[in-house]
Amino acid sequence: MVELLSEIIVKLISSDVFDKGKILDVGCGEGSHLNQVIGKLQKKTRIKFDGVGIDISKEGIQVASKEYPNNVWCVGDLAKNPFMDKKFDIILNILSASNYSEFNRIISDNGILIKVVPGSNYLKELRKLFYYKTDKESYSNEKVLNHFNNNFPLVDKEQIQYTVALDRIDLENLIKMTPLSWSATEKKVKRALDIGINKITVEFTAMYGENGHKKL
Ligand SMILES: C[S@@+](CC[C@H](N)C(=O)[O-])C[C@H]1O[C@@H](n2cnc3c(N)ncnc32)[C@H](O)[C@@H]1O
């Protein structure tokens, strides 16, 4: 995913125009995505990026500040963030809630917003087991995409899909972590473990827009 994000950024920014920029990860969790994206951008461009991450989880920010001290990390609510207007050239919003009025306020002129959401095949093996023949068996991110386009000028979107090999412990951790299991019955969760899924599909859509771009 970080490779895709860095490619989108490189495609949209012009290194002739600026030699340093500010990148914000909203809902950054434990910070590894922001850190990796900046690492990739350092290799692909001559722009020096300052990274800032914000998350409402104190625990996530504690991990981020310890692991990646070169970036700035803050605990805060994305809907009431402490940043000044037009401060960021790039805003990342990965698998996290959004607040477009704040994104529009803090993004610079011509700044880029990239939002990553699950695709319809994301964890499809678990979705099938937990929600077989229910309305949750399939998922579409179309509403999120439309919401983005109604609130920020959408330029394009890209998909990535891959599979990840799992052993039983990974599977147990994944099942505990994913909201997909939260409303599944205990019987179905047990069945998923017993069946022993050994690989899982991951699919993401990265939708991106450019401030000042003409709306589609
Ligand atoms: C699924 S995690 C994704 C974390 C990270 N972006 C990643 O991809 O690894 C969603 C994150 O959004 C954060 N979050 C939820 N509501 C938030 C809010 N109102 N303000 C800031 N962060 C929030 C959570 O604490 C969590 O770290």
The ligand as an SDF file (V2000), in Angstrom:
LIG
                    3D

 27 29  0  0  0  0  0  0  0  0999 V2000
   -8.2260    1.2160   11.4740 C   0  0  0  0  0  0  0  0  0  0  0  0
   -7.2010    2.3170   12.3220 S   0  0  0  0  0  0  0  0  0  0  0  0
   -6.0810    2.8040   11.0470 C   0  0  0  0  0  0  0  0  0  0  0  0
   -4.7940    3.3160   11.5760 C   0  0  0  0  0  0  0  0  0  0  0  0
   -3.7430    3.6630   10.5340 C   0  0  0  0  0  0  0  0  0  0  0  0
   -4.2030    4.7210    9.6480 N   0  0  0  0  0  0  0  0  0  0  0  0
   -3.3630    2.4470    9.7400 C   0  0  0  0  0  0  0  0  0  0  0  0
   -3.7480    2.3440    8.5650 O   0  0  0  0  0  0  0  0  0  0  0  0
   -2.6590    1.5840   10.2880 O   0  0  0  0  0  0  0  0  0  0  0  0
   -8.2150    3.7700   12.5230 C   0  0  0  0  0  0  0  0  0  0  0  0
   -7.5210    4.8400   13.3390 C   0  0  0  0  0  0  0  0  0  0  0  0
   -8.3650    6.0020   13.3900 O   0  0  0  0  0  0  0  0  0  0  0  0
   -8.2260    6.5680   14.6740 C   0  0  0  0  0  0  0  0  0  0  0  0
   -9.3670    7.4550   14.9240 N   0  0  0  0  0  0  0  0  0  0  0  0
  -10.6720    7.1310   15.0660 C   0  0  0  0  0  0  0  0  0  0  0  0
  -11.4250    8.2310   15.3060 N   0  0  0  0  0  0  0  0  0  0  0  0
  -10.5650    9.2910   15.3030 C   0  0  0  0  0  0  0  0  0  0  0  0
  -10.7300   10.6930   15.5040 C   0  0  0  0  0  0  0  0  0  0  0  0
  -11.9420   11.2250   15.7380 N   0  0  0  0  0  0  0  0  0  0  0  0
   -9.6370   11.4890   15.4490 N   0  0  0  0  0  0  0  0  0  0  0  0
   -8.4140   10.9500   15.2160 C   0  0  0  0  0  0  0  0  0  0  0  0
   -8.1910    9.6230   15.0210 N   0  0  0  0  0  0  0  0  0  0  0  0
   -9.2550    8.8040   15.0620 C   0  0  0  0  0  0  0  0  0  0  0  0
   -8.1930    5.3560   15.6010 C   0  0  0  0  0  0  0  0  0  0  0  0
   -7.6740    5.6680   16.8730 O   0  0  0  0  0  0  0  0  0  0  0  0
   -7.3050    4.4180   14.7800 C   0  0  0  0  0  0  0  0  0  0  0  0
   -5.9490    4.5550   15.1080 O   0  0  0  0  0  0  0  0  0  0  0  0
  1  2  1  0
  2  3  1  0
  2 10  1  0
  3  4  1  0
  4  5  1  0
  5  6  1  0
  5  7  1  0
  7  8  2  0
  7  9  1  0
 10 11  1  0
 11 12  1  0
 11 26  1  0
 12 13  1  0
 13 14  1  0
 13 24  1  0
 14 15  1  0
 14 23  1  0
 15 16  2  0
 16 17  1  0
 17 18  1  0
 17 23  2  0
 18 19  1  0
 18 20  2  0
 20 21  1  0
 21 22  2  0
 22 23  1  0
 24 25  1  0
 24 26  1  0
 26 27  1  0
M  CHG  2   2   1   9  -1
M  END
$$$$
